[in-house]
């Protein structure tokens, strides 16, 4: 594996993980497994209360989808194996996710600087 491939996979895993765990567009994936209630505090911060649905496998999936680190392991595994076993299919996916990951990092940096 080249450093470029590693870097592209890392950026793609970063973006896919954030897409699954945090983005509103994938809320329908998380909805069957847990609910998050947000409460705005007087100091301007947000306190989140998570209620997992079900038990056993359903709860485990909910905890997985709530954990950035846990989901990151599985997305990294999926992208790596897909890239190794079906590069024709996964190369465009990895590149698109990597580009989106860089764009997200740039947006955060610009927001921080402005």
C-alpha positions as CSV (number, residue, x, y, z in Angstrom):
1,X,0.0,0.0,0.0
2,X,1.3,3.4,-0.9
3,X,1.2,6.4,1.4
4,X,-1.2,8.1,-1.0
5,X,-3.6,5.1,-0.8
6,X,-3.3,5.1,3.0
7,X,-4.0,8.8,3.1
8,X,-7.0,8.5,0.8
9,X,-8.5,5.6,2.8
10,X,-7.9,7.5,6.1
11,X,-9.7,10.6,4.7
12,X,-12.5,8.5,3.3
13,X,-12.9,6.6,6.6
14,X,-13.0,9.9,8.5
15,X,-15.7,11.3,6.2
16,X,-17.8,8.1,6.2
17,X,-17.6,7.8,9.9
18,X,-18.8,11.4,10.4
19,X,-21.5,10.8,7.8
20,X,-22.9,7.8,9.8
21,X,-22.4,9.1,13.3
22,X,-23.2,12.9,13.1
23,X,-24.8,14.1,9.8
24,X,-28.5,14.8,9.8
25,X,-28.9,13.2,6.4
26,X,-28.2,9.8,7.9
27,X,-30.4,10.3,10.9
28,X,-32.8,7.7,9.5
29,X,-30.1,5.1,10.0
30,X,-29.7,5.9,13.6
31,X,-33.4,6.5,14.5
32,X,-34.4,2.9,15.0
33,X,-31.6,2.4,17.5
34,X,-31.5,5.5,19.8
35,X,-32.9,9.0,20.4
36,X,-31.0,12.1,21.4
37,X,-32.7,14.9,23.3
38,X,-30.8,18.2,23.3
39,X,-31.2,20.7,26.2
40,X,-29.7,24.2,25.9
41,X,-28.0,25.3,29.1
42,X,-27.8,28.9,30.3
43,X,-24.1,29.1,29.5
44,X,-24.9,28.4,25.8
45,X,-23.7,24.8,25.7
46,X,-25.9,21.8,24.7
47,X,-26.5,18.8,27.0
48,X,-27.4,15.6,25.2
49,X,-29.4,12.8,26.7
50,X,-29.2,9.5,24.7
51,X,-31.9,6.9,25.1
52,X,-31.1,3.6,23.4
53,X,-34.0,1.5,22.0
54,X,-34.3,-2.2,22.7
55,X,-31.7,-4.6,24.1
56,X,-29.2,-7.1,22.9
57,X,-28.2,-6.7,19.2
58,X,-30.4,-3.6,18.7
59,X,-28.8,-1.8,21.7
60,X,-25.3,-2.9,20.6
61,X,-25.9,-1.4,17.1
62,X,-27.2,1.8,18.8
63,X,-24.1,2.1,20.9
64,X,-21.9,1.4,17.9
65,X,-23.7,4.1,15.8
66,X,-23.3,6.6,18.7
67,X,-19.6,6.0,19.1
68,X,-17.3,7.8,16.6
69,X,-14.4,5.6,17.5
70,X,-16.3,2.3,17.2
71,X,-18.0,3.2,13.9
72,X,-14.6,4.4,12.6
73,X,-13.1,0.9,13.1
74,X,-16.0,-0.7,11.0
75,X,-15.9,2.0,8.3
76,X,-12.2,1.6,8.0
77,X,-12.5,-2.1,7.7
78,X,-15.3,-1.9,5.1
79,X,-13.4,0.6,3.0
80,X,-10.1,-1.2,3.2
81,X,-11.5,-4.6,2.4
82,X,-13.7,-3.1,-0.4
83,X,-10.7,-1.3,-1.8
84,X,-8.6,-4.6,-1.8
85,X,-11.3,-7.0,-3.0
86,X,-13.2,-4.7,-5.5
87,X,-11.0,-1.8,-6.3
88,X,-13.0,-0.9,-9.5
89,X,-16.1,-0.3,-7.3
90,X,-14.4,1.2,-4.2
91,X,-11.8,3.5,-5.8
92,X,-14.4,6.1,-6.8
93,X,-16.1,5.8,-3.5
94,X,-12.9,6.3,-1.6
95,X,-11.8,9.2,-3.7
96,X,-15.2,11.0,-3.4
97,X,-15.3,10.5,0.4
98,X,-11.6,11.6,0.7
99,X,-12.4,14.8,-1.3
100,X,-15.4,15.4,0.9
101,X,-13.3,14.8,4.0
102,X,-10.7,17.4,2.9
103,X,-13.5,19.9,2.1
104,X,-14.9,19.4,5.6
105,X,-11.5,20.0,7.2
106,X,-11.1,23.1,5.1
107,X,-14.5,24.4,6.1
108,X,-13.8,23.9,9.8
109,X,-10.5,25.7,9.4
110,X,-12.0,28.6,7.6
111,X,-14.9,28.8,10.1
112,X,-12.3,28.9,12.9
113,X,-10.2,31.6,11.3
114,X,-13.2,33.9,10.4
